[in-house]
Amino acid sequence: MKRRDFMKKAAVGVAASSVFGPVFAQTSKRVRWRMTTSWPKSLDTIFGGAQTIADRVKAMTDGKFDIRVYAAGEIVSGLKVVDAVQQGTVQAGHTAGYYYIGKNPAFAFATALPFGLNFRQQNAWLYDGNGNKMLNEMFADFNMIGFPAGNTGVQMGGWFRKEINSASDLKGLKMRIPGLGGKVMSRLGVTVQVLAGGDIFPALERGAIDATEWVGPYDDEKLGFYKVAKYYYYPGWWEPGPTLHTFVNLKAWNALPKEYQQIYKTAAAQANQQMMVDYDFKNPPAFKRLLSKGVKLRRFSNDIMSAAQKMSFELYEEQAAKDAFYKKVYADWKAFRKDIYRWYGTAESAYLQFVAAHS
């Protein structure tokens, strides 16, 4: 190509970029949304999942798509996020699907099932498997669409005022535990309560509950549970990889330009990954601090674990027999779980068992 011809074409390209770039920016739709969450702002990592979405969306649209994030209680309570999104009170929410199993038991699959999938396995089922596709069929019944937007990893088993050595020790215990984990605990004789994050410590402090689970060392230390309950149990068999979702009102979603929809989905995916990264970084030093404060670490006995696992799968089978949609999701989830645990039980398990034992 001759230099003169090249310079002419280059000039046209520069002119086009200088004209069409600003024109695109000027014609891009301005969108203002509100997002309510189930979290207090003090829990910066889990609340940060919602904030990550808002920050990334704003950055990727040059400020044209602006989402204001609200803590639990600022618009609605932490357990009313789905109601607010469904009714159009807000355009979006950030919460845990299993808080809403009273609306439809299949909401549990959006977050975690006892003895279910860990973070990576859950992502594989939700993204590449049929998980989120099937769940969005249900979310549509509530005038919503949902996207994974956070995960805490395998959780701790929670804080107890006294030692729990066997399944019989659980009978009569008053415990805050949501989702299907709560259903299983109920079958084991526990009096179950569901409380939002900010309401747990006062209930534990005044004796309204005897035990509580939340997430893990970083958040648990912030909430101060160790001050009123010294026994810290593990593992959280009911939440081996709990996914948080961002739910969006369908009318608001359909009104978004297509490019904004893609930006929102990308931001949610980043929030999903970033939250796990943050917890993996923050939990180890918090764990060390808690142990230095006299916390008594305990592992759930095999008796408790076996009883809970038996009750869990009995519950799943009973629900599948009553609900066709639940049965469809459960069958897919169960088949995926079987295959991936066969694989994880090989390389992953052998490696982790060795390094944990020799660290």
LINVEN-V498777 format. One line per field, one symbol per residue. ss: DSSP state (h for helix, s for strand, l for the rest). psi: psi as a letter, one per 40 degrees, with the letter a starting at -180 (. if undefined). burial: b if it has 9 or more other ideal C-beta (glycine too) atoms within 8 Angstrom, else e. A space follows every 10 residues. Layout:
ss=???
psi=???
burial=???
This chain:
ss=llhhhhhhhh hhhhhhhhhh hhhhhhhlll ssssssslll lllhhhhhhh hhhhhhhhhh llllssssss llllllllll hhhhhhhlll lsssslhhhh llllhhhhhh hlllllllhh hhhhhhhhll hhhhhhhhhh hllsssssss sllllllsss llllllhhhh lllsssllhh hhhhhhhlll ssslllhhhh hhhhhlllll ssllllhhhh hhhlhhhlll ssssllllll llsssssssh hhhhlllhhh hhhhhhhhhh hhhhhhhhhh hhhhhhhhhh hhlllssssl lhhhhhhhhh hhhhhhhhhh hhlhhhhhhh hhhhhhhhhh hhhhllhhhh hhhhhhhll
psi=hidddddddd dddddddddd ddddddehhh hhihhiieii ddgddddddd ddddddddde efedhhhhhh iheddiidee ddddddeedi diihahdeef eddhdedddd ciihfbiadd ddddddddae cddddddddd effiiihhfi ieahiieahi diihdidded hehhhhhaad dddddddeei hhihiideed dddddeedie iiiccadddd ddefdedehd hhiiigdege ghhiihhhhd ddddeiiddd dddddddddd dddddddddd dddddddddd deeehhhihh iddddddddd dddddddddd edhddddddd dddddddddd ddddecdddd dddddddf.
burial=eeeeebeeee eeeeeeeeee eeeebeebee bebbbbbbbb eebebbbbbb bbbbebbbeb beebbbbbbb bbbebbebee bbbbbbebbb bbbbbbbbbb beebbbbbbb bbbbbbbbbe bbbbbbbebe bbebbbbbbb ebbbbbbbbb bbbbbbbbbb eeebeebebb eebbbbbbbb bbbbbbebbb ebbbbbbeeb bebbeeeebb bbbbbbbbbb bebebbebbe bbbbbbbbbb bbbbbbbbbb ebbeebeeeb bebbbbbbbb bbebbbebbb ebbbebbebb eeeebeebeb eebbbebbbe bbbebbeebb eebebbbbbb bbbbebbeeb bebbeeebbe eeeeeeeee
